Amino acid sequence: MMVIPGLALAFTLAASTVTAPVTSSAPAGVPVSVHTSGNATVGALFTSGNAGGKHSCTASVVASSTQNLIVTAAHCVSGTGAGMTFSPGYDNGDSPYGVWRVTAAYVSSAWNNGGDTDDDVAILKVAPNTVDGVTEQVQQVVGSNALVGAPTTGTSVTVTGYNAGSGDQAITCTTPVTLTGDSPTFTCGGYVGGTSGSPFLVDDNGTSEVSGVIGGLHQGGCTDWTSYSAPFGNQVTELVQRAESVAAGDVVAGAGSDGC
């Protein structure tokens, strides 16, 4: 799998604690996700700005030169993104690594002008936090995942995310990817609303890589056991590069129907 140039830096983090299976309506024989204490680079995304309220999507830290970028699904964002907050490692209502304020959002023109499902990905910029007089960017605090291209059929991905709600834990599942057209697809039960933006993480010899996020076809899927990603490629590289170099973000068009 090719690492996108300039974004190879990533941190290997300690394994999370896995607990009980998640409720799912998946058919017999389909694997089901389990609750987990989380991954420090993956967090709950709050549209209200209040990390004590309800989260509606998932995001994760992507390696960048500015160390302040997270990736999610474009359909999770409307407007400038200002007012959204990100809680990495969110666990049972706690924000162990702080709450990070979104300051700008970046999406492709193909998404903004027509809701192209192949471009259902957004890069969000977050402000630094200052604790005890020390100002740090989110990547300095929790690490990051290197951005890579879309996974090929058979690639094992771990998808960690948060079903919509509050005071809860992340869910996770590791399973091989298939393709639906050109859309990376994974089959595992328990992924409902709120898991949009959850990263497709690949372990490349100890380096964590993000190769997709739940979104794309049907804004991520019509059942809790089949989930999609937009195919990552140059369009995501360009979003990261623009976010690294341009202060102003986009005004993101609201998502239409998921077609389910």
N, C-alpha and C positions, 0 to 999 in steps of 0.2 A: 504494500500500500504506500503510495507516494505522500510524503509530508509536504505541505504547501510551503514554499520557500519563505524564510524569514520568521516562521512561526513554529520552529521545532522545539523551543523551550517548554518543558513541562515538568511537573513534580510527581513523584510517586508517593502516594499517601497510604497510611495504614488501612488495613481492611476494616470494613464496618461490621457491626454486630447484626446478625440476621435473626429474626424472630418468627412470628406466626405467619402462615399463609394468608393471602388477601382473599376476600370474598369475590367470586367471579361466576359468570354464567357460561364460561367456556365449555365446549363439548368435552366429553370424556376423552382422555388421552392427551389433551392440550395442557402444557405446563402452566402453572399459575405462579404469579409473583408472590414475594414474601415481604413482610415489613422489615425495615432495617433502620439502624441508628443513623444511617446516612453516609454521605461522602462530602467532605469539606468543600469541594469545588462545585457541588451541585446544591441548588437551593430553591426555596419557594419564592415565587414572584407575586407581589401584592400590587394590585392596581390602585388601591385606596391610599397607599403610602403608610398604612398602619400595620406593622408586622404583628400586632396583637389581634388583628382582625382575620378575615378570610383571604386565603391565597387562591388565585385562579389559574396560574400557569407555573411552569418550571423553567429555570434557566441554569446555566453553568458558566464558569470562568474559562475563557479561551485565551491562550497564550498570545501576548502582544507586546510590542516595544513600549507601549504606554502603561501597561499593567493594570488597566482599568476597564476592560471590556468583558461583557458576558454575551452569550448567544442564546436565543430562544426562537420560537416560531413567530413569523410576522403577524399571524392572525391573533396573537396575544396582545398586540399593541394597537392603539388608536391615538392619533394626535402625535405630539412631540415625545411622549414617554415620560415627560416631567410629572412628578407625583407618584410614579411607581417606585417600589423599593424591593430590594433583593436581600434575602436572608440565607446565606450559604450554610449548609449543614443543619438547617432548621430541624428541630427534633422535639416533638411533644410540646410545642409552643415556645420553646427556647430558641434564642438566636446566639449560639455559642461563639460566633465569629463576628458579631455585630450586624447592624442593618445598614445597607448601602443604598444611597439615593440615586436614582436614575436621572441623568441630566440631558441625554440626547439619544435618539434612535436612528438607525440607518437601515433602509430597505432598498431593494432594487426598483428601478422604474417599472419593470415588468410586473412586480407585485402592486405597486401603487396605482398603475394605470389600468390594470385588468385582473388583478388577483390571480396571476399565474401560479398554479400549485407547485411548479418546479422552483419557484422563488419564495416559497413560504418559510423564510428565515429572516431574522432580524438580529443585528448587532446593537447592543445597548451600552452606552457609556455611563459609568457610575462615578460619583464624586468620591474623593478620598475621605477617610475618617481620621480623626485625631483623638488619641487616647493617651492620657498622662503626658501631654505635650509632644507626643510623637505622631507625626502625620504619615500615614501609609496608604498605598493603593491596595485594592482587594486582592490582586494577584500576589502581593508581598505577604499577605496574611494567610491565605488558604492554598496557594499554589494555582495550577492551571492545567488545562488539557490542550495539547498541540492540535492545531487544525489540520485535518487531512481530507483527501477526497472521499467520495462515497465508497462504502464497503462493497466488495464483490460477494457473489453468492457463496455461502458456506462460511463466511467470516463470523467468528464468535463475537457478539457484542453484549455488553452489560448496559441495560437501560434502567437508570435510577431516576425517580421523579416523585411528584406529590399529587395525589388526587385532590380535587378542590375541597377546601374546608379550613379548619383551624385546629391548633393544638394536637396535631397528629404527627405520624412518622412518615418517612419516605417509604416507597416500595421499590423493589429491584427484581430483575430477572436477567439471567444470562442464557442466550440462545443463538443459534445460527441465523444469519440473514438470508432471505430469499429476495427475488426481485419481482415486482409487479410492474410490468413495463420497464421503465428506468428508475422506478421508485424503490429504494431499500425498504424491506418489509420484515417485521419480526412477529412471531406468533407466541404470545404468552398472555394469560388472563389477568384481569384486574386493573387494566389501564383505562380509566374513564376520564371525564372532564377534569381538567386541572393538570393532567400529565402532558399536555401540549408543551413543547419546548424541551422535554426531557432528552438528554443527550444519548446518542448511540456511542458508547465508549468502547474503545479497543485497547487492549493491553499489548503493546509492541515491545517485548523484552524489557518490561518494567516501566516503560513510558506510557502514560495515559494519553490517548488520542480521541478527539471528538470527530466522528465521521458522519453525523447526521443529528437531527432532532425530530421528535414526534411532531408531525405536521404534514403538509403536502396534500396528497389525495384525501378528500373528505376531511380536511383539516386534522388529519392524523388517523382517521378510521371511524367506522360506523358501529363496530362492536368492541367490547372490552378486551378481546383476545387477538385482534389483528391490528397492528399499528404501522404507519408509514412514516417515511421522511422524504422531504425534497432531496433530490440527488445533489450532494455537495460537489461543487466544482469552482470554476473561475468566479462565478457570481458571488460566492461567499468570501473568497480571497479579496475581491474588490471592495466588499463592504468593510472588511477589517482594515484594509489599507486606507480607505476614506475616513473611517472612524479614528485611526491613528493620526491623520494629518489635517483633518478639517474639524474646526470647533463646532460649527452649526450642523445639526442633524436634519432629518426629514420630518415633515408632517405626514404621518402614516395614515393611509385611508383605512377606514373600518372594514373588517372582513364581511363578506357576504354569506350566503347560505353554504353549509357544508355538503349539501346535496345528498344527505343520507335519507 
